[in-house]
Amino acid sequence: MSVRRDGDLIRLEGACPVEEAETLAALLLARPGTAVEWSGCTGLHTAVVQVLVRLRPPLRGVCGDPFAARWLAPLLDVPDLS
């Protein structure tokens, strides 16, 4: 499972396929404002991206997916940590 709740965080790890979009949305809707730690993520399916864009959770770390780190992070107002 590449999307999991870990205490007060939701972690995205490895490749996050389409099947994980529903899990991510359910976790975020159950606890609004929960931060998503995505530095362990190596790939995001566009459905997972859509959940992040729509629900706008606070994001922690620098995404391990270079494309998402470069293009998605600025869209979601993630501070530049480089």
Secondary structure, DSSP 8 states (H G I E B T S, - for coil): --EEEETTEEEEEEEE-THHHHHHHHHHHHSTT-EEEEEEEEEE-HHHHHHHHHH---EES--SSHHIIIIIHHHTT-----
